[in-house]
Amino acid sequence: MPGAALVRPTLAVLVVLALAGCSGGEDDTPGPQEPALTLAAALDGGLEDGELDDLAFVDSSAAEVAADWTATTEGLGDLVPTVALSGVAETEDEPVEGVETAAATLDWSWDVAGEPWTYTTTVPMRLPVTDGGGEGSGTWELQWSRTVVEPSLREATTLSLTPVAARRGEVLGGDGEALVTDRLVTRVGIDRTQVAPGRAAASARALAALVEVAPGPYAARVEAAGDAAFVEALVLRNEDVPPAVGPGVAEIAGARLISDRLPLAPTREFAAPVLGTVGEVTAEMVEEEPEAYAPGDVAGLSGLQARYDDVLRGTDGAVLSAVAPDGRERRLVRVPDQDGDPLRTTLDEDLQLLAEDLLADVGPASALVALRPSDGAVLAAASGPGADGLNVATYGQYAPGSTFKIVSSLALLRGGLTPSSTVPCTPTVTVDGRVFENYDDYPTGSLGDVPLRTAVAQSCNTAMIAERDRPGPDGVATAAAALGLGVDRDLGFPSYFGQVGAPGSETGRAATMIGQGEVLASPMVMAAVVGSVQEGARVTPRLLPDLDVDTATGDDQPLTATEAGQLRSMLRAVVTDGSGSSLADLPGPPAIAKTGTAEFEDGGETRTRAWMVAAQGDLAVAVLVAEGDSGSGTAGPLLEAFLRTAG
């Protein structure tokens, strides 16, 4: 049973429970209670250390009875009863000369899948009277039969417990359709019952070579398994089983393919870092939560599957039966299983698949996040294969580079500038001896005193740095919060909202203005930043629509309609006149965008992160490639392809 950590009692435990409570009470009249109590007291020490040699049974030895108890109940696994004595009384049977008889009444209770199964049985007792002896001068004996365990059992009938696994709750998408649901899989492994012990290791190595798993460890597991075990090599989605596996398995002694169903997403990669996986519980999980998990249980191991495992996994049921020698079963108890509850998300299956398809051939770590500005719904959260399974999409922590100029621009607007205000876009600017410059191939025609709109459209670093004093000490951080960056909150899944660290120097303040230094962000939060501009109010990402999320925290200086309009005009200029021109001919509503690169050191070499964010209609998108040439050249084509297809 899930969560069970119990040890089967021997018959000695049963008898202790049956006899230890016997007493004559206030009535001193001799009866079966006093001798039974005397018997229990005399045997107490022996029962505690498991020695049953002094226990007396009618026509059976203590060892024979213990063996019969085990044979009767071994089909119950670790399930154990609670047994209590409710009384001992003389019987009214036809008296037998020289024998006193009594019966102990036992109250039984079993916890079957969380439900109590209770009943009463009796244990016949007899007291032979020795020649010439008085009442009670012999030794009490217990009459064992399987009806002592359960009143309807007959000789050679046993008890058997069959767990009934609950169906795991589905993970649903934004349209209510199942994203994670039971799908057909094939388990590939060695059936130890179908191969001679001496050949098991050879079969395991042959199968490992066929399905490309490490042969040594797998062969060791097969050899260590029991003679009746099925030792799994791997599990494959039915559509992923290579054509050569079926014929190859047929040639290997003991190899088998077993059909099954597992809760799976549409593809192996589908939002995997966010949704997580389901599998057999680890030893650490059992140790940390012994009341919830037992070895062999199936549970969520990561992502949403782990965090909401108590909701999704449901409650297993069970059937407890009496099994006749010919194998026929008679049901004694049935506890129905209760399916897990579904978990609703906002993910759009088509957009998630599109995002993952676009990132499939990107070598470095990458991510694409798409959300709906009107309500913050996360429609896609894809991390590319270069992320090695890490959740870059919602939890990646990278310098956002020039995409952060959306925030810097808001800070400058609040510092008194307008989109048409003139700012100095020089080739370089020096701050405390450090030289900052614009990106390679910056258009020379956009140098000099230019409108802030042009500085944003062309992504002029030096103009932003030159105006670094205008926002004031907390102006940039406050502007970031108004756009959703740097204000932590629990969204019910791993999410990083970024940070705008307090600069410790003038060069640090300069770097902050261009999204470097102490500034970090995730693709999710950068999608929220551009989405906030599009919506005209701070957007809080939401993946779990049923979760109540605090959206008010950090909203001390909310974005105004005027500010949002000014920002949209500047980000539209990025598309019409700047580095986001590839989006200029998108069908549908006009798009706004911002590209960005951020430098980082790797092995003594300077490399760059490539970013692009954009919004069109009720869709906001952020793309990150952790190492690329430029935002427009590396991230831009991915974002453009997403918007063109999604539209």
N, C-alpha and C positions, 0 to 999 in steps of 0.2 A: 504494500500500500504506500502511496506517496507520503513521505515524511516519517514513515515508521522507523523506529530505531529500538526494536524490542527483541527480547530473547525468549525462545520457547521454554515454558516450564516443563520440568519432568513431572511424572505422576506424583512424586513426593510433594511438590508444591500444591497440587490439587488436594491431596489428603490432609496436608497441614491446614489448608483453608477449611476443609470439611470438618475437621475434628478439634481444632484449637479453640473454637468458641464453645465447645460442649461444657455444660455445667448443670449441676443439680439445682442451682438457684437457691432460694431460701428453704425449699423443701428438702429435708434430709432423708426422705424415703429413698432407699436404694432403687435404682432404675438404670436404664442404658446410658444416661448422661454421665454418671460418675465413672463407670468403667471406661467409657470412651475417652473422657478427659484424662483419666489415668494413663490410658494407652498413648494418647498424644503427648503427654508430658514425658513419658518414658522414652518416646522416640524423638523428642525434640532435637537433641544434640545430633543424632544420626541423620535426621532429615536436613538439618542446616548444612552439613558437609556433603550431602548428596548420597549417603550410604543408606540403602533401603533393605539391607539384609534382615533387619528385625521386623519389617512390616509383614503382617500376616494376611494372606488372602486365601479364600476358599478354593482349593484345587489348583492354585497357580502360585508361582514364585513371584517375588517382587520384580525380578529381571524380566520375566515373561509379560507381566502387566505393563511395565515401562515400555517394552518393545511394542506392545499392542497399542498403547497410547500414541506412540510416535507414528506407527503405521496409519492410525486413524486420522491424524491431524497434519501429517507432513505436507499434504496438498494445500494447506492454508498459508504456506510460506512463513512470514514473520508475524502473522496475526496471532495474538494471544488473548485468552479470556480473562475476565475478572470473575472469580468464583467465591461465593459467600455461603456459609452455612446458615440456614434459617431454622434448623431444629433437628433433634434426634428423638425418635419416639419408638416405643415398643410396637411391633406389628400385631395384627389381629389374625394372622394366618393360622391354619390348623397347627396346634402345638406339636412339636416333635420331642419325643422323650429325650431328655438329657441335653437339650439345646435351647438357649434363649435367642430370640430374634429381635432385631430392631431395624430401623431405616433412617439414614441421614438424608435430609432434604437439602439440595444444593440449588442456589440461584445463580444462573450463568448470565453473563453479559459480554458480548463481542462488539467491538467497534468495526463495523463493516462499512468502509468508505464514508466514515463520519457519521453513520447512523447506528444506533444501538440495536442489537438483536438479542432479545432476552427470552429466557425460558427457565423451567425448573426440571431437575432430574432427581432421582432417588438412588442412594447407594445401600443395598441390602447389607446388613451386618448380622453376624451370629456369634454366639458365645457358647461353645461346647462346655458342659459341666463335667468335670473329672469324676471318676468313680469315688463315691464317698464324700465328694466335696459339696459344699453349700452353694448358695446362689452366687454366680459371678466368680466361681473358683477357677474357671478356665481362662482362655485367652480369646479376646475378641478378634474376629476375622472379617475382612471385607469381601463382598461378592462382586467381582469385577465383570462387567460386560460393556459393550459399546453403547448401550442405552444410558450408561452413566454419563457419557459425553454428550449425547443428544438422544432424546427419548424415542425418536423414530428410527434410529439406526439398527441395522441387523448385523449378524456376524459377517465379517469380510467387507462390509460397506464402509466407505471412507468419506471424508469431507474434502471438498475442493473449492478453492477460491479463484475466480477468473476476473481480473480487472477489466473494466469497460472504459476505454480511454475517451475522454471528452474531446469534442471537436474544437480545435483552437479557433478563436475569433478571427475574423478576416480584418485586414487593413483596407480601408476604403479610400477611394479617391474623391476629388471634389464633386464629381457627378454622382457619387453614391455607388459606383461600380467597384467591384473587388479588385484591389491591386495585388494583395497577398492573399491567396486562397489555396486550397488543396489542389495540387497538380500532380500528374503522374510522374513517377520516378522509377528508376531501376537500380536495385541494390546488387552490387557485384561482390561476390565473396566465395569463401570455401566452406562447404558444409562438411564438418568433421564426421558426420555419420556416413558419408558417401566415399570416404577415402581411408585406406589403411593407415594406422598411426605412423608407420615407418615411411610413408610416402607423402604425408601432409606437408612437410616443409618444401619438398620439391614442387608440389602442386602450387603452393603459395608463391614460390619464386616465379614459376611460369606465369601465373595469373598477374603478378606484380609487373612483369615485363610487358604483358599484353595491354594492361590499362595504365602503364607508366606511373606506378607508385614505387617508392623505395623498397626493393625486394628484401633487404636484410631485416628491417624493423617489422615488416608485414609477416615474414616467415616466422619471426620470433613470437609474434602475437598468436599466430595459428598454432604453433607448437605448444604454447602455454595455455591455450583454451581447452575447455572440457571436451570429452569425446562426442557430446551431442550439440556442440555449439556451431552457430553460423558466424563466421568471422568476416566482417565486412571489409572490403578493400577500399571501396568508394561508392558514392551514390551519384547517379547521373540523371539529369532530366531525360525523359524519353527521347526528346528530339536531339539530344546531345550524344546519344550512344553511338560510337563509331561503327560503321558497317562490319568491321572485322571482329568486333567483340563477341557477337553471338556465335559465329562458327568457331572462334578461338576458344571460348568457354567450353564448348561441346567436346573439345579435344583434351581438356585438362581434367584429370580425375578429381572429383569432389567439387569442382567449380560450378557455381550456380548463378542464375539471374533471377531475382525476386522482384515482382512488381509491387509497388507501394504508392502511397500518396503522402506528400509533405506540403506544409504551408510555404509557398514560394511566390515571389514576384514574377511579373511577365518574363523577365530575363534575369540572368545571373547578376548583371551589373546594375539593374534598375534601382536607383537611389539606395544602393546597398549600405553605404556608410551611415545614412540617416535612418532607414528602416531597420537595419540590423539583421541578425540571423537567428535561427531556431535550431537547437540541437540537444544532444544529451548533456545533462548538467555536469559541471566540473566538480572535482573533489573540493575545491575551494568554496563553491556555492553550497555544497552539502554541509561543509564545516561551519560556514557563516550562518546558514539558515536551516538547521536540521529539522525544524518544525514544518518548513515549506517544501524541502526537497530531500529526496533519497536517491542513492545511486540508481541509474537507469531511467530516471525521470527525464522528460523532454521539456525544455523551457527556452525562453528568450535569452540569448547569450550576449547581445549587443544592441545598440541603437534603441529605437522605439520598442522593438520586441522585448528587450530586457527591461526597460523602464516601466512598461505597462504590462509586464508578464502576468501580474495578479488579475488584471482585467481580461486579458486575452486567453489565458490557458484554460479557464473553466474549472470544473470539478469532476474528477473521474468517478465513475460508478463501479459497481461490482456485482457479480452473481456468485452466491455461495450455494453449492449443491452437494447432495449426497450421491455418491457414485457407487453403483453396484459392481460386483466382480465382472460382469459382462460389459462394462463400460457405459451402461445406461445411466443417465443423470436425472435426478429429481431435484428440482429447484426448491431450496429452503428459504432463501432471501434474495431479493433483487433490489439494489439501490440504483436508481437511474442516474446516468451521467448528466451533467449540466454543461451545455456548450458555453464557450467563452463569449464575451461580448465583443462586438466589432469596435474597431478604433477608426474614427473618421479623420481623414487628412484633407488638405486642400490641393494635393498634387494632381496635376493634369497628366494622364498617362501619355497622351500623344506628345505633349511638349517635353515631358521628361525623356521619352525615347528619342525625340529629335535632338535634345541637348546632348545626350550621351553619344548619339551617332556622330554629331559634329566634333566631339572631343576624342573620339575613338583612336584617331591617328596622331594625336598630339603627344609628343614624347615627354616633355617636362610635366610637372604637376600642373593641373589646370582645373578650372571650374567655370560653370555657367549657372547663374541663378536668375530666375524670372519670377516676378511677383506682380500682383494686381494692385495698383496704387489706391484704388477706391476703397478697398477693405484690407489691404496688406497680405492677402492670400498668397502663399508661396506656391507657385504653379510648377516650378522645376527647380531642383537643387542637385545638379550633376557635378560629380568630381571625376576628372579624367583618369585613365589607367596609370598615368605617370605619378599619381598621388599614392600609389601602392596601398590602396584601401583606406587611406585617411580621409576624413571629412573636411576637405578644403572648402567646399561650397558654403557651408554655414559656420564653420569653426576655424577656417584658415586665418592666419595672422600675418599680414604682409603690409609693408608700406604702400599706400595707395597712389603715390606719385601725383601726377597732375590731375587725376580725377578728383583729388582733394581740393582743387581750385574752385570747385562748386562751393565748398565750405568757406574758403578764403574770400571768395567774391562776396558771399553774404556778410562776412565780417567787415569787409571794406565798405559795402553799402551801408551797414550800420554805423560805420565810422565817418560817414558823410559823403562818400562818393556816389555817383550815378553811373549807369552804363556808358554815358557819353563823357564822363570826366576824363581828363587827360592824365595819363601816367607815363613815367619814363621807361621805355623798353630799350635798354642799352645792350650792347653785345655781352658785356660782363658787368658784374657788380662785386665789390670786395667788402667783406664784413669781417672785422677783426683779423685781417690778414688772409682770410680764406676767399678764394675767387670762385664765384658762382657764375655759370653761363647758361645759355639756352641750349636746347638739344641740337644735335648735328642737323644741318640742312634747314635751320630756321630761316624763313624767308626774309631776306634783307630789306625788302620793301615794307615790312611791318615793324622795322626798328624805328627808334626815335620816340618823340612824344606822340602817343597814340591813345585813342579812347579805350577805356577799360573793356568795352565790348570786344575790341580788336585784340587786346592783350589776352582775353580769355579764349577767343576763337582760335588764335594762333598759339596759345599756351606759352606765353612769355614768362619765363621764370623771373627774370631780373625786375620786371615791373612789379610783380607780387612782392618780391623781397624788398624793393625800394619803399613800398608802402607798409612795411611790417609794423611801424609804430602806430598806425592809424586805429586799429581795432582796440587798443588798450590791453592791459595785462591778461584779462580773461575773455577777451572778445572772440578769439578763434574757437575756444572750447565751448563758449555759449552758442555760437553760431552752429557748431557741429551738433550740439544737443538738439537744437531746433530742427535739424534735418535727420535726427535719429542716430547719430554716431556718438559713441562714448557714454551712453546711458544704459547700464546693464539692467536686464529684467529676465525673469524665467519664462521662456516660451514653451517649456515642456519638452525640449529636445536640445542637443548641444548647439549653442549659438554664441557667436562672439560679436559684440557690438562695437568693438574697436576702442581706441584710446587716443586722446590728445594730451600727451604728457607735458608737464610744465617744463619749458625749456630752461636749461641751466646756464645758458650763455647767449650772446648775440647771434652767434652762428647757429645755435639751436633754434632761436626764434626765426631766423631766415629759412632754415630747413623746414620748419613747421609750415610755413606759408606755401610750400610746394609739395606738401604731403610726404616729407621724409623726416629724418631725425627721430623724434619721439612719437610719431604718428603711426598707428597701425589700424588696419581694417580687414574685415572679411568680405568676400564677394557678396554675401547676403546683405550686409549693412550698406555697401556701396549701391546695391540695387535699391535699397530703401532711401538712400540719399537722393538719387536722381528721381525716384518715385515721389518723394516728398515735394520736390520742385514741381513735378507734373501735376500732383494733386492739389498743391497749394496749402498743404498742412502736413505735419509730421506723420510719416507712415511707419507703423510698427508691424514688422513681419509676423504672419500667423500661419502656422502649419497645422495646428490642431484646433479646429473651429469650436470645439466644445470646452476648451480651456479658457478660463477667465484670466486674462492678462492685464496687468496694471499698465495702462498707457499714459498715465498722467505724470509719472515721475520724471523730473528733469525738464518739464515744460515751463520753465520760468520766463523765457522770452520766446514765445511761439512765433513761428513763421507767419508773417502778415501777407495779405493778398497782394499788396503792392510789391513786397520783396519777391514773392514767388513770380509775379509777372516780369520783374526786372531780370531775375535769374533765367526764366524761360527765354527771354529775348536774347540773352547772351549765349545760352546753350544752343539756341536755334542758329546763331551765327557760326557756331562750331560746325554745323552741318552745311550751311549755305556758303561760308567763306573760309572754313578752316580745315582741321585735320579729320573731321567726320564727314567729308563731302561724299563718301560712298553711300551715305544714307539719304542724299538729297532727292533721289528719284524713287524712294519707296512709295508704293501705292498706299493710299489711305491718308490718315491725318498726318500733319507735319511732325517730324521727329526732332527731338532734342538730344544732345549727346555731349560727351567729353571723353577724350583720350588721355592716356597717361603712361609714363614710364617712371620707374623708381630704381635708382642704382643700389647695388649691394655688393659687398666684397665676398669673393669665393676663391680661396687658395691664392690670395694675393692679386687676383684679377677682379676688375670691376665689370659686373654684369648687370642686366636690367630686368625688372619685372615689366610685363606688358599688360596694360589694362584698357578697357573701354566700357563705358556705361552709356545707356541710352534709354529713352522712353518714347513711346508712340501710342496715342490713344490711352487705353487702360492697361498698358503693359510696360513694365520697367525691367531692364535687363542689365546685368553686370557680367563681364567676362574677364577672367584672369588667366594668364599663362605665366607661370612662375619664372621662366627664363625665356626671353624673346628679344627681337630686334627693336620693336617699338609698339606703342599701343595701337596706332592706326594700321601698321603693317602686319602685326601678329595676332592681336586680339580682335581687330576690326573686322576682318573677313568672317570670323566665326560669329560675331554678333550680327553682322549684316545678313548672313545666311539664315540665322535663327529668325530674325524679324521678317525676312521675305517669305520664309516657309510658314511661320506661325500666322502671318496675316492672311 
